[in-house]
């Protein structure tokens, strides 16, 4: 029995900003599981020894590795900021319709700021 | 609640509550995830070993691994429930994903404990 088809949504509707953020929250969530796998590789490599660690470092400091790294950092900060907004919603705060897009923009700016902050880590 | 009734929560309620609790716990723990990824890009083997092996960092990372595993399992479960329609396939996929995440968390925890006990100085060099 094949999987029952899903009614098209992402391919059909032009989502408002809040909707785009919502699906991005789900997508970053799934991607971050792979980021956890990357950390698994890192810690096992360190446990194994110096050459295994250096391999991880070489791969992750190459330019594709840096693309992946910053992708993970941004996904993480995005997921974190939107997650906090979910928690606020759970307490019934910031649900007013007028401010929805405003808070969405604030959240995007915060995730960008946090990603920038990571760039300046010593 | 002052009554003497047994309070049994539904599966959905427990999921909701656990997801919120793990989310709040992960807010501070994310710092260690970022620091680890950041340091691994530039630190020497000795430096990163020492950083991980130091007690607070090791503890934070270990707690992060466990709570992240639980948060991932809860999150992936709802995603699968949304997109997989046939029940046996859905249940099988959820169980498979849970197993994968748990194995990943176990392997990561073991690696962490190993690094702590060898003080990040030498690996077992396969």
gemmi code that builds the backbone of each chain (N, CA, C; Angstrom):
import gemmi

chains = {
    "A": [
        ("UNK", (0.864, -1.190, 0.000), (0.000, 0.000, 0.000), (0.892, 1.229, 0.000)),
        ("UNK", (0.731, 2.064, -1.029), (1.592, 3.242, -1.127), (1.192, 4.265, -0.083)),
        ("UNK", (2.109, 5.156, 0.198), (1.823, 6.232, 1.133), (0.722, 7.127, 0.575)),
        ("UNK", (-0.304, 7.389, 1.337), (-1.377, 8.250, 0.859), (-0.801, 9.618, 0.550)),
        ("UNK", (-1.175, 10.215, -0.614), (-0.537, 11.480, -0.986), (-0.937, 12.613, -0.048)),
        ("UNK", (-0.004, 13.547, 0.111), (-0.228, 14.722, 0.930), (-0.789, 15.806, 0.014)),
        ("UNK", (-1.769, 16.562, 0.465), (-2.289, 17.673, -0.334), (-1.171, 18.695, -0.539)),
        ("UNK", (-0.966, 19.132, -1.810), (0.160, 20.056, -2.031), (-0.026, 21.330, -1.214)),
        ("UNK", (1.050, 21.773, -0.580), (0.954, 23.015, 0.171), (2.149, 23.915, -0.129)),
        ("UNK", (3.351, 23.422, 0.159), (4.523, 24.265, -0.061), (4.683, 24.639, -1.522)),
        ("UNK", (4.288, 23.704, -2.411), (4.454, 23.978, -3.845), (3.369, 24.906, -4.375)),
        ("UNK", (2.367, 25.160, -3.589), (1.178, 25.841, -4.114), (0.988, 27.238, -3.528)),
        ("UNK", (1.059, 27.325, -2.216), (0.714, 28.591, -1.588), (1.939, 29.473, -1.425)),
        ("UNK", (1.729, 30.771, -1.632), (2.787, 31.709, -1.287), (2.591, 32.041, 0.187)),
        ("UNK", (3.458, 31.495, 1.020), (3.244, 31.633, 2.456), (3.616, 33.025, 2.944)),
        ("UNK", (2.900, 33.517, 3.955), (3.349, 34.751, 4.600), (4.638, 34.498, 5.378)),
        ("UNK", (5.270, 35.558, 5.845), (6.567, 35.423, 6.524), (6.490, 34.433, 7.680)),
        ("UNK", (5.416, 34.538, 8.468), (5.290, 33.661, 9.625), (5.203, 32.193, 9.199)),
        ("UNK", (4.546, 31.935, 8.086), (4.452, 30.559, 7.587), (5.788, 30.045, 7.097)),
        ("UNK", (6.545, 30.917, 6.413), (7.874, 30.521, 5.935), (8.789, 30.194, 7.103)),
        ("UNK", (8.696, 31.009, 8.152), (9.520, 30.775, 9.334), (9.125, 29.459, 9.980)),
        ("UNK", (7.822, 29.175, 9.989), (7.353, 27.954, 10.621), (7.922, 26.723, 9.933)),
        ("UNK", (7.858, 26.683, 8.583), (8.385, 25.507, 7.896), (9.903, 25.463, 7.996)),
        ("UNK", (10.544, 26.640, 8.077), (11.997, 26.659, 8.244), (12.388, 26.111, 9.603)),
        ("UNK", (11.553, 26.368, 10.610), (11.825, 25.835, 11.934), (11.846, 24.312, 11.881)),
        ("UNK", (10.890, 23.734, 11.152), (10.855, 22.280, 11.010), (12.074, 21.784, 10.229)),
        ("UNK", (12.394, 22.453, 9.132), (13.524, 22.000, 8.307), (14.843, 22.122, 9.055)),
        ("UNK", (15.052, 23.254, 9.757), (16.301, 23.387, 10.518), (16.362, 22.342, 11.618)),
        ("UNK", (15.202, 22.003, 12.184), (15.181, 20.970, 13.213), (15.719, 19.649, 12.685)),
        ("UNK", (15.240, 19.249, 11.524), (15.706, 17.985, 10.940), (17.185, 18.084, 10.572)),
        ("UNK", (17.599, 19.218, 9.981), (19.012, 19.383, 9.603), (19.930, 19.321, 10.813)),
        ("UNK", (19.445, 19.842, 11.937), (20.294, 19.872, 13.129), (20.551, 18.477, 13.692)),
        ("UNK", (19.717, 17.505, 13.330), (20.020, 16.129, 13.727), (21.312, 15.679, 13.037)),
        ("UNK", (21.483, 16.105, 11.775), (22.739, 15.791, 11.081), (23.917, 16.541, 11.695)),
        ("UNK", (23.658, 17.745, 12.220), (24.709, 18.475, 12.928), (25.141, 17.698, 14.167)),
        ("UNK", (24.178, 17.060, 14.820), (24.513, 16.234, 15.980), (25.373, 15.051, 15.547)),
        ("UNK", (25.100, 14.510, 14.358), (25.935, 13.416, 13.846), (27.362, 13.909, 13.596)),
        ("UNK", (27.490, 15.153, 13.145), (28.811, 15.733, 12.924), (29.591, 15.820, 14.232)),
        ("UNK", (28.883, 16.182, 15.312), (29.523, 16.259, 16.622), (29.880, 14.865, 17.115)),
        ("UNK", (29.046, 13.882, 16.771), (29.386, 12.498, 17.108), (30.713, 12.129, 16.463)),
        ("UNK", (30.848, 12.436, 15.188), (32.088, 12.145, 14.467), (33.264, 12.844, 15.148)),
        ("UNK", (33.061, 14.112, 15.524), (34.137, 14.879, 16.145), (34.600, 14.225, 17.442)),
        ("UNK", (33.650, 13.903, 18.307), (34.035, 13.384, 19.620), (34.637, 11.990, 19.513)),
        ("UNK", (34.107, 11.176, 18.621), (34.718, 9.860, 18.421), (36.132, 10.032, 17.864)),
        ("UNK", (36.303, 10.981, 16.951), (37.639, 11.226, 16.387), (38.620, 11.641, 17.478)),
        ("UNK", (38.182, 12.528, 18.392), (39.074, 12.963, 19.475), (39.398, 11.785, 20.379)),
        ("UNK", (38.397, 10.927, 20.642), (38.647, 9.750, 21.486), (39.636, 8.799, 20.816)),
        ("UNK", (39.551, 8.698, 19.490), (40.432, 7.783, 18.768), (41.870, 8.289, 18.771)),
        ("UNK", (42.057, 9.591, 18.471), (43.429, 10.072, 18.494), (43.655, 11.276, 17.617)),
        ("UNK", (44.904, 11.750, 17.618), (45.220, 13.019, 16.987), (45.000, 13.008, 15.480)),
        ("UNK", (45.374, 11.951, 14.793), (45.231, 11.972, 13.327), (43.766, 11.957, 12.915)),
        ("UNK", (42.933, 11.217, 13.675), (41.500, 11.212, 13.366), (40.919, 12.602, 13.550)),
        ("UNK", (41.351, 13.287, 14.628), (40.891, 14.656, 14.877), (41.345, 15.581, 13.763)),
        ("UNK", (42.589, 15.418, 13.340), (43.096, 16.299, 12.285), (42.340, 16.095, 10.982)),
        ("UNK", (41.919, 14.857, 10.722), (41.096, 14.619, 9.530), (39.797, 15.415, 9.616)),
        ("UNK", (39.132, 15.342, 10.779), (37.888, 16.113, 10.975), (38.153, 17.593, 10.739)),
        ("UNK", (39.243, 18.061, 11.324), (39.553, 19.487, 11.228), (39.837, 19.893, 9.780)),
        ("UNK", (40.583, 19.044, 9.064), (40.895, 19.344, 7.661), (39.611, 19.408, 6.841)),
        ("UNK", (38.747, 18.418, 7.033), (37.485, 18.407, 6.285), (36.649, 19.639, 6.626)),
        ("UNK", (36.530, 19.954, 7.900), (35.623, 21.027, 8.308), (36.205, 22.415, 8.129)),
        ("UNK", (37.512, 22.551, 7.912), (38.063, 23.869, 7.626), (38.261, 24.095, 6.127)),
        ("UNK", (37.982, 23.057, 5.317), (37.979, 23.274, 3.869), (36.802, 24.180, 3.531)),
        ("UNK", (36.798, 24.754, 2.322), (35.719, 25.716, 2.059), (34.323, 25.084, 2.057)),
        ("UNK", (34.138, 23.838, 1.522), (32.806, 23.251, 1.675), (32.469, 22.990, 3.141)),
        ("UNK", (33.506, 22.620, 3.922), (33.299, 22.395, 5.351), (32.867, 23.670, 6.054)),
        ("UNK", (33.453, 24.799, 5.639), (33.081, 26.076, 6.255), (31.651, 26.447, 5.873)),
        ("UNK", (31.238, 26.128, 4.645), (29.848, 26.375, 4.236), (28.909, 25.575, 5.140)),
        ("UNK", (29.263, 24.294, 5.353), (28.441, 23.444, 6.214), (28.415, 24.003, 7.635)),
        ("UNK", (29.586, 24.402, 8.124), (29.701, 24.924, 9.490), (28.802, 26.144, 9.697)),
        ("UNK", (28.902, 27.110, 8.809), (28.078, 28.312, 8.987), (26.599, 28.021, 8.758)),
        ("UNK", (26.323, 27.054, 7.867), (24.940, 26.614, 7.698), (24.387, 26.071, 9.006)),
        ("UNK", (25.194, 25.255, 9.690), (24.768, 24.684, 10.962), (24.580, 25.783, 12.000)),
        ("UNK", (25.530, 26.703, 12.075), (25.438, 27.774, 13.078), (24.177, 28.598, 12.839)),
        ("UNK", (23.922, 28.975, 11.575), (22.728, 29.778, 11.315), (21.455, 28.986, 11.601)),
        ("UNK", (21.437, 27.706, 11.160), (20.260, 26.874, 11.418), (19.998, 26.777, 12.917)),
        ("UNK", (21.075, 26.610, 13.680), (20.956, 26.491, 15.127), (20.391, 27.765, 15.742)),
        ("UNK", (20.935, 28.920, 15.365), (20.469, 30.189, 15.935), (19.030, 30.472, 15.510)),
        ("UNK", (18.704, 30.163, 14.256), (17.335, 30.348, 13.774), (16.363, 29.492, 14.581)),
        ("UNK", (16.715, 28.199, 14.719), (15.846, 27.259, 15.416), (15.689, 27.677, 16.871)),
        ("UNK", (16.797, 28.189, 17.456), (16.781, 28.645, 18.845), (15.835, 29.843, 19.005)),
        ("UNK", (15.975, 30.845, 18.135), (15.164, 32.054, 18.258), (13.686, 31.747, 18.042)),
        ("UNK", (13.366, 30.959, 17.020), (11.965, 30.640, 16.785), (11.423, 29.744, 17.887)),
        ("UNK", (12.310, 28.872, 18.420), (11.899, 28.024, 19.541), (11.504, 28.855, 20.752)),
        ("UNK", (12.286, 29.912, 21.004), (11.960, 30.798, 22.126), (10.616, 31.465, 21.880)),
        ("UNK", (10.336, 31.827, 20.618), (9.044, 32.443, 20.289), (7.911, 31.455, 20.536)),
        ("UNK", (8.116, 30.186, 20.243), (7.138, 29.150, 20.550), (6.857, 29.090, 22.037)),
        ("UNK", (7.943, 29.203, 22.829), (7.781, 29.147, 24.277), (6.981, 30.355, 24.773)),
        ("UNK", (7.249, 31.526, 24.167), (6.456, 32.709, 24.529), (4.989, 32.485, 24.196)),
        ("UNK", (4.731, 31.906, 23.024), (3.358, 31.606, 22.613), (2.683, 30.668, 23.614)),
        ("UNK", (3.464, 29.700, 24.102), (2.896, 28.750, 25.058), (2.407, 29.450, 26.315)),
        ("UNK", (3.036, 30.594, 26.647), (2.579, 31.357, 27.799), (1.542, 32.402, 27.402)),
        ("UNK", (1.087, 32.335, 26.148), (0.048, 33.249, 25.696), (0.546, 34.643, 25.372)),
        ("UNK", (1.882, 34.794, 25.291), (2.427, 36.121, 25.020), (2.695, 36.310, 23.520)),
        ("UNK", (2.688, 37.531, 23.070), (3.023, 37.969, 21.699), (2.198, 37.276, 20.618)),
        ("UNK", (0.939, 36.959, 20.974), (0.075, 36.317, 19.977), (-0.747, 37.322, 19.181)),
        ("UNK", (-0.631, 38.631, 19.487), (-1.478, 39.630, 18.828), (-1.178, 39.691, 17.339)),
        ("UNK", (-2.242, 39.696, 16.535), (-2.105, 39.582, 15.075), (-1.335, 40.765, 14.489)),
        ("UNK", (-1.545, 41.947, 15.061), (-0.922, 43.146, 14.499), (0.596, 43.061, 14.542)),
        ("UNK", (1.115, 42.435, 15.595), (2.567, 42.427, 15.769), (3.231, 41.163, 15.216)),
        ("UNK", (2.465, 40.265, 14.616), (3.034, 38.987, 14.170), (4.249, 39.162, 13.265)),
        ("UNK", (4.079, 39.973, 12.201), (5.198, 40.150, 11.273), (6.340, 40.891, 11.944)),
        ("UNK", (5.999, 41.835, 12.825), (7.021, 42.574, 13.551), (7.906, 41.664, 14.360)),
        ("UNK", (7.261, 40.779, 15.129), (8.043, 39.837, 15.929), (8.818, 38.874, 15.053)),
        ("UNK", (8.255, 38.508, 13.905), (8.957, 37.601, 12.989), (10.246, 38.244, 12.505)),
        ("UNK", (10.164, 39.520, 12.130), (11.367, 40.229, 11.680), (12.377, 40.333, 12.812)),
        ("UNK", (11.876, 40.644, 14.037), (12.770, 40.745, 15.203), (13.520, 39.447, 15.426)),
        ("UNK", (12.784, 38.349, 15.286), (13.376, 37.036, 15.489), (14.446, 36.751, 14.436)),
        ("UNK", (14.194, 37.114, 13.185), (15.183, 36.898, 12.124), (16.429, 37.737, 12.371)),
        ("UNK", (16.231, 38.986, 12.813), (17.376, 39.851, 13.101), (18.203, 39.279, 14.246)),
        ("UNK", (17.519, 38.770, 15.275), (18.234, 38.197, 16.418), (19.054, 36.992, 15.989)),
        ("UNK", (18.482, 36.119, 15.150), (19.245, 34.929, 14.734), (20.439, 35.344, 13.887)),
        ("UNK", (20.288, 36.409, 13.070), (21.430, 36.888, 12.294), (22.492, 37.465, 13.217)),
        ("UNK", (22.062, 38.214, 14.251), (22.998, 38.818, 15.198), (23.773, 37.741, 15.954)),
        ("UNK", (23.063, 36.694, 16.365), (23.723, 35.607, 17.093), (24.740, 34.902, 16.206)),
        ("UNK", (24.371, 34.702, 14.925), (25.312, 34.064, 13.994), (26.552, 34.935, 13.845)),
        ("UNK", (26.355, 36.254, 13.754), (27.484, 37.176, 13.659), (28.343, 37.105, 14.912)),
        ("UNK", (27.687, 36.996, 16.078), (28.419, 36.905, 17.339), (29.345, 35.693, 17.347)),
        ("UNK", (28.884, 34.584, 16.762), (29.715, 33.384, 16.715), (30.971, 33.655, 15.891)),
        ("UNK", (30.805, 34.502, 14.854), (31.948, 34.834, 14.013), (33.052, 35.507, 14.828)),
        ("UNK", (32.639, 36.256, 15.871), (33.624, 36.984, 16.652), (34.104, 36.233, 17.885)),
        ("UNK", (33.790, 34.956, 18.015), (34.283, 34.175, 19.141), (35.816, 34.075, 19.053)),
        ("UNK", (36.486, 34.152, 20.210), (37.958, 34.094, 20.178), (38.474, 32.705, 19.809)),
    ],
    "B": [
        ("UNK", (-3.524, 20.595, 43.074), (-4.704, 19.714, 42.943), (-4.856, 18.903, 44.212)),
        ("UNK", (-6.055, 19.060, 44.858), (-6.215, 18.428, 46.169), (-6.954, 17.113, 46.111)),
        ("UNK", (-7.443, 16.700, 44.932), (-8.239, 15.463, 44.903), (-7.344, 14.242, 45.022)),
        ("UNK", (-7.957, 13.108, 45.230), (-7.198, 11.874, 45.385), (-7.134, 11.070, 44.107)),
        ("UNK", (-7.505, 11.692, 42.970), (-7.537, 10.918, 41.729), (-6.130, 10.723, 41.187)),
        ("UNK", (-5.954, 9.664, 40.444), (-4.690, 9.393, 39.770), (-4.656, 10.228, 38.491)),
        ("UNK", (-3.658, 11.106, 38.355), (-3.608, 11.951, 37.176), (-2.767, 11.285, 36.102)),
        ("UNK", (-3.447, 10.807, 35.068), (-2.741, 10.171, 33.961), (-2.801, 11.111, 32.760)),
        ("UNK", (-1.659, 11.473, 32.235), (-1.640, 12.379, 31.100), (-1.649, 11.589, 29.800)),
        ("UNK", (-2.250, 12.185, 28.766), (-2.275, 11.526, 27.464), (-0.873, 11.568, 26.865)),
        ("UNK", (-0.696, 10.751, 25.839), (0.587, 10.711, 25.131), (0.945, 12.094, 24.594)),
        ("UNK", (-0.070, 12.758, 24.043), (0.177, 14.070, 23.437), (0.584, 15.096, 24.492)),
        ("UNK", (-0.062, 15.033, 25.656), (0.278, 15.977, 26.723), (1.701, 15.766, 27.195)),
        ("UNK", (2.082, 14.502, 27.343), (3.437, 14.212, 27.817), (4.456, 14.682, 26.789)),
        ("UNK", (4.132, 14.455, 25.508), (5.027, 14.888, 24.431), (5.197, 16.398, 24.468)),
        ("UNK", (4.065, 17.112, 24.575), (4.072, 18.570, 24.601), (4.943, 19.081, 25.741)),
        ("UNK", (4.710, 18.497, 26.921), (5.422, 18.955, 28.111), (6.916, 18.664, 27.988)),
        ("UNK", (7.263, 17.441, 27.564), (8.675, 17.070, 27.450), (9.388, 17.924, 26.416)),
        ("UNK", (8.693, 18.240, 25.322), (9.324, 19.054, 24.284), (9.634, 20.437, 24.823)),
        ("UNK", (8.713, 20.998, 25.619), (8.956, 22.330, 26.208), (10.095, 22.289, 27.207)),
        ("UNK", (10.113, 21.244, 28.035), (11.148, 21.160, 29.065), (12.526, 20.994, 28.416)),
        ("UNK", (12.631, 20.099, 27.418), (13.930, 19.913, 26.766), (14.348, 21.192, 26.025)),
        ("UNK", (13.378, 21.902, 25.458), (13.720, 23.143, 24.758), (14.334, 24.158, 25.697)),
        ("UNK", (13.726, 24.343, 26.858), (14.241, 25.322, 27.813), (15.638, 24.909, 28.278)),
        ("UNK", (15.823, 23.622, 28.556), (17.139, 23.144, 28.996), (18.179, 23.364, 27.912)),
        ("UNK", (17.779, 23.230, 26.652), (18.755, 23.336, 25.568), (19.186, 24.768, 25.302)),
        ("UNK", (18.409, 25.764, 25.805), (18.795, 27.154, 25.530), (20.201, 27.444, 26.061)),
        ("UNK", (20.488, 27.196, 27.348), (21.877, 27.420, 27.775), (22.855, 26.390, 27.216)),
        ("UNK", (22.406, 25.144, 27.060), (23.334, 24.094, 26.621), (23.826, 24.299, 25.197)),
        ("UNK", (23.059, 25.056, 24.400), (23.475, 25.334, 23.021), (24.841, 26.013, 22.993)),
        ("UNK", (25.140, 26.792, 24.052), (26.432, 27.476, 24.114), (27.585, 26.486, 23.968)),
        ("UNK", (27.512, 25.354, 24.663), (28.595, 24.376, 24.598), (28.664, 23.703, 23.228)),
        ("UNK", (27.505, 23.512, 22.610), (27.506, 22.930, 21.266), (28.258, 23.869, 20.307)),
        ("UNK", (27.951, 25.175, 20.419), (28.600, 26.152, 19.540), (30.096, 26.239, 19.835)),
        ("UNK", (30.438, 26.319, 21.140), (31.849, 26.424, 21.518), (32.638, 25.218, 21.008)),
        ("UNK", (32.050, 24.024, 21.131), (32.741, 22.818, 20.689), (33.008, 22.873, 19.187)),
        ("UNK", (31.982, 23.198, 18.409), (32.147, 23.266, 16.955), (33.133, 24.357, 16.570)),
        ("UNK", (33.078, 25.490, 17.311), (33.978, 26.589, 17.016), (35.422, 26.204, 17.290)),
        ("UNK", (35.670, 25.647, 18.491), (37.033, 25.284, 18.869), (37.609, 24.200, 17.969)),
        ("UNK", (36.738, 23.259, 17.567), (37.242, 22.141, 16.759), (37.774, 22.607, 15.417)),
        ("UNK", (37.386, 23.832, 15.011), (37.894, 24.347, 13.753), (39.285, 24.916, 13.847)),
        ("UNK", (39.736, 25.221, 15.068), (41.038, 25.872, 15.156), (41.974, 25.348, 16.253)),
        ("UNK", (41.440, 24.578, 17.212), (42.302, 24.177, 18.325), (43.195, 22.995, 17.960)),
        ("UNK", (44.333, 22.939, 18.649), (45.198, 21.764, 18.529), (44.536, 20.610, 19.270)),
        ("UNK", (45.025, 19.398, 19.043), (44.469, 18.230, 19.695), (44.571, 18.360, 21.219)),
        ("UNK", (45.716, 18.846, 21.670), (45.907, 18.991, 23.112), (44.923, 19.998, 23.693)),
        ("UNK", (44.747, 21.127, 22.989), (43.865, 22.178, 23.508), (42.427, 21.709, 23.581)),
        ("UNK", (41.948, 21.064, 22.512), (40.532, 20.683, 22.545), (40.306, 19.552, 23.525)),
        ("UNK", (41.315, 18.665, 23.650), (41.196, 17.590, 24.633), (41.074, 18.147, 26.034)),
        ("UNK", (41.924, 19.148, 26.335), (41.898, 19.761, 27.659), (40.578, 20.475, 27.910)),
        ("UNK", (40.052, 21.147, 26.882), (38.805, 21.883, 27.046), (37.642, 20.937, 27.338)),
        ("UNK", (37.561, 19.858, 26.533), (36.463, 18.908, 26.731), (36.590, 18.210, 28.077)),
        ("UNK", (37.832, 17.856, 28.445), (38.018, 17.058, 29.651), (37.783, 17.857, 30.921)),
        ("UNK", (37.804, 19.195, 30.820), (37.593, 19.967, 32.047), (36.173, 19.727, 32.543)),
        ("UNK", (35.983, 19.571, 33.866), (34.738, 19.016, 34.431), (33.455, 19.700, 33.987)),
        ("UNK", (33.409, 21.055, 34.026), (32.150, 21.695, 33.681), (31.795, 21.501, 32.216)),
        ("UNK", (32.802, 21.585, 31.353), (32.545, 21.409, 29.928), (32.073, 19.998, 29.626)),
        ("UNK", (32.739, 19.016, 30.241), (32.368, 17.629, 29.995), (30.948, 17.365, 30.468)),
        ("UNK", (30.619, 17.897, 31.655), (29.280, 17.695, 32.202), (28.237, 18.354, 31.309)),
        ("UNK", (28.508, 19.600, 30.905), (27.554, 20.327, 30.053), (27.342, 19.574, 28.742)),
        ("UNK", (28.437, 19.100, 28.150), (28.320, 18.383, 26.876), (27.554, 17.085, 27.049)),
        ("UNK", (27.804, 16.382, 28.131), (27.102, 15.117, 28.361), (25.607, 15.355, 28.538)),
        ("UNK", (25.263, 16.363, 29.331), (23.852, 16.694, 29.526), (23.235, 17.127, 28.196)),
        ("UNK", (24.017, 17.908, 27.430), (23.525, 18.331, 26.108), (23.207, 17.116, 25.232)),
        ("UNK", (24.105, 16.135, 25.199), (23.911, 14.953, 24.352), (22.599, 14.253, 24.704)),
        ("UNK", (22.386, 14.035, 25.996), (21.198, 13.292, 26.428), (19.921, 14.070, 26.116)),
        ("UNK", (19.914, 15.364, 26.485), (18.704, 16.146, 26.277), (18.455, 16.381, 24.785)),
        ("UNK", (19.528, 16.583, 24.019), (19.378, 16.752, 22.569), (18.789, 15.498, 21.933)),
        ("UNK", (19.217, 14.322, 22.411), (18.681, 13.070, 21.876), (17.176, 13.009, 22.106)),
        ("UNK", (16.749, 13.329, 23.314), (15.324, 13.274, 23.642), (14.553, 14.303, 22.810)),
        ("UNK", (15.085, 15.523, 22.704), (14.436, 16.592, 21.946), (14.316, 16.203, 20.466)),
        ("UNK", (15.386, 15.586, 19.927), (15.369, 15.157, 18.525), (14.320, 14.079, 18.296)),
        ("UNK", (14.268, 13.117, 19.218), (13.293, 12.030, 19.078), (11.879, 12.586, 19.073)),
        ("UNK", (11.589, 13.485, 20.017), (10.251, 14.077, 20.083), (9.939, 14.856, 18.812)),
        ("UNK", (10.915, 15.642, 18.349), (10.694, 16.475, 17.179), (10.496, 15.657, 15.913)),
        ("UNK", (11.383, 14.685, 15.697), (11.291, 13.869, 14.485), (10.000, 13.068, 14.473)),
        ("UNK", (9.537, 12.669, 15.656), (8.294, 11.917, 15.728), (7.139, 12.692, 15.118)),
        ("UNK", (6.990, 13.960, 15.460), (5.856, 14.718, 14.922), (6.018, 14.948, 13.425)),
        ("UNK", (7.276, 15.112, 12.972), (7.492, 15.296, 11.538), (7.049, 14.051, 10.779)),
        ("UNK", (7.469, 12.879, 11.271), (7.095, 11.622, 10.608), (5.580, 11.425, 10.649)),
        ("UNK", (4.989, 11.744, 11.795), (3.536, 11.577, 11.907), (2.794, 12.433, 10.901)),
        ("UNK", (3.374, 13.591, 10.566), (2.704, 14.479, 9.626), (2.781, 13.992, 8.193)),
        ("UNK", (3.879, 13.316, 7.825), (4.099, 13.031, 6.415), (3.942, 11.577, 6.015)),
        ("UNK", (3.933, 10.647, 6.970), (3.796, 9.243, 6.607), (2.396, 8.796, 6.979)),
        ("UNK", (1.618, 8.405, 5.976), (0.195, 8.149, 6.210), (-0.093, 6.741, 6.700)),
        ("UNK", (0.598, 5.739, 6.136), (0.251, 4.364, 6.500), (0.825, 4.039, 7.871)),
        ("UNK", (-0.028, 3.511, 8.722), (0.320, 3.363, 10.139), (1.511, 2.456, 10.413)),
        ("UNK", (1.558, 1.232, 9.816), (2.718, 0.387, 10.143), (4.047, 1.010, 9.706)),
        ("UNK", (4.029, 1.668, 8.525), (5.261, 2.296, 8.040), (5.661, 3.440, 8.955)),
        ("UNK", (4.649, 4.200, 9.409), (4.919, 5.338, 10.287), (5.524, 4.868, 11.601)),
        ("UNK", (4.896, 3.865, 12.202), (5.386, 3.368, 13.488), (6.786, 2.794, 13.339)),
        ("UNK", (7.003, 2.040, 12.235), (8.319, 1.445, 12.002), (9.380, 2.509, 11.825)),
        ("UNK", (9.048, 3.550, 11.055), (10.008, 4.632, 10.810), (10.340, 5.364, 12.107)),
        ("UNK", (9.310, 5.615, 12.921), (9.551, 6.310, 14.198), (10.467, 5.468, 15.083)),
        ("UNK", (10.173, 4.156, 15.148), (11.018, 3.300, 15.991), (12.449, 3.265, 15.468)),
        ("UNK", (12.580, 3.194, 14.113), (13.917, 3.162, 13.520), (14.698, 4.424, 13.812)),
        ("UNK", (14.035, 5.567, 13.654), (14.691, 6.849, 13.929), (15.068, 6.953, 15.409)),
        ("UNK", (14.162, 6.524, 16.281), (14.474, 6.552, 17.721), (15.722, 5.739, 18.016)),
        ("UNK", (15.792, 4.545, 17.403), (16.942, 3.682, 17.643), (18.232, 4.354, 17.185)),
        ("UNK", (18.189, 4.957, 15.981), (19.370, 5.648, 15.449), (19.827, 6.756, 16.382)),
        ("UNK", (18.877, 7.577, 16.830), (19.235, 8.703, 17.687), (19.817, 8.203, 19.005)),
        ("UNK", (19.211, 7.150, 19.551), (19.715, 6.620, 20.826), (21.122, 6.052, 20.651)),
        ("UNK", (21.352, 5.348, 19.528), (22.694, 4.813, 19.284), (23.707, 5.943, 19.143)),
        ("UNK", (23.317, 7.004, 18.434), (24.209, 8.160, 18.270), (24.538, 8.768, 19.624)),
        ("UNK", (23.516, 8.918, 20.467), (23.740, 9.523, 21.781), (24.635, 8.632, 22.641)),
        ("UNK", (24.421, 7.326, 22.561), (25.240, 6.405, 23.352), (26.699, 6.485, 22.912)),
        ("UNK", (26.919, 6.466, 21.586), (28.294, 6.524, 21.085), (28.956, 7.839, 21.479)),
        ("UNK", (28.208, 8.942, 21.369), (28.772, 10.242, 21.732), (29.107, 10.292, 23.216)),
        ("UNK", (28.209, 9.751, 24.043), (28.456, 9.760, 25.491), (29.682, 8.940, 25.846)),
        ("UNK", (29.812, 7.774, 25.208), (30.966, 6.926, 25.495), (32.255, 7.634, 25.096)),
        ("UNK", (32.230, 8.296, 23.916), (33.419, 9.034, 23.482), (33.758, 10.134, 24.476)),
        ("UNK", (32.737, 10.840, 24.961), (32.949, 11.919, 25.936), (33.567, 11.389, 27.221)),
        ("UNK", (33.004, 10.300, 27.742), (33.525, 9.726, 28.980), (34.970, 9.288, 28.783)),
        ("UNK", (35.240, 8.716, 27.619), (36.606, 8.274, 27.325), (37.564, 9.458, 27.335)),
        ("UNK", (37.153, 10.571, 26.703), (38.014, 11.756, 26.645), (38.265, 12.278, 28.058)),
        ("UNK", (37.217, 12.265, 28.895), (37.386, 12.740, 30.267), (38.387, 11.868, 31.011)),
        ("UNK", (38.239, 10.539, 30.870), (39.109, 9.657, 31.649), (40.552, 9.647, 31.149)),
        ("UNK", (40.769, 9.928, 29.867), (42.151, 10.007, 29.396), (42.643, 11.447, 29.434)),
        ("UNK", (41.808, 12.349, 30.029), (42.124, 13.770, 30.155), (42.469, 14.386, 28.799)),
        ("UNK", (41.863, 13.849, 27.745), (42.045, 14.414, 26.421), (43.461, 14.305, 25.895)),
        ("UNK", (44.256, 13.468, 26.537), (45.675, 13.439, 26.156), (45.977, 12.423, 25.067)),
        ("UNK", (45.470, 11.217, 25.232), (45.743, 10.264, 24.148), (44.509, 9.446, 23.836)),
        ("UNK", (44.349, 9.189, 22.537), (43.236, 8.368, 22.123), (43.662, 6.920, 22.108)),
        ("UNK", (42.753, 6.046, 21.668), (43.196, 4.653, 21.609), (43.707, 4.289, 20.227)),
        ("UNK", (43.891, 5.352, 19.386), (44.589, 5.269, 18.099), (44.425, 3.958, 17.354)),
        ("UNK", (43.283, 3.886, 16.647), (42.984, 2.666, 15.880), (44.075, 2.442, 14.826)),
    ],
}
model = gemmi.Model(1)
for chain_id, residues in chains.items():
    chain = gemmi.Chain(chain_id)
    for i, (resn, *xyz) in enumerate(residues, 1):
        res = gemmi.Residue()
        res.name, res.seqid = resn, gemmi.SeqId(i, " ")
        for name, pos in zip(("N", "CA", "C"), xyz):
            atom = gemmi.Atom()
            atom.name, atom.element = name, gemmi.Element(name[0])
            atom.pos, atom.b_iso = gemmi.Position(*pos), 0.0
            res.add_atom(atom)
        chain.add_residue(res)
    model.add_chain(chain)
structure = gemmi.Structure()
structure.add_model(model)
structure.setup_entities()
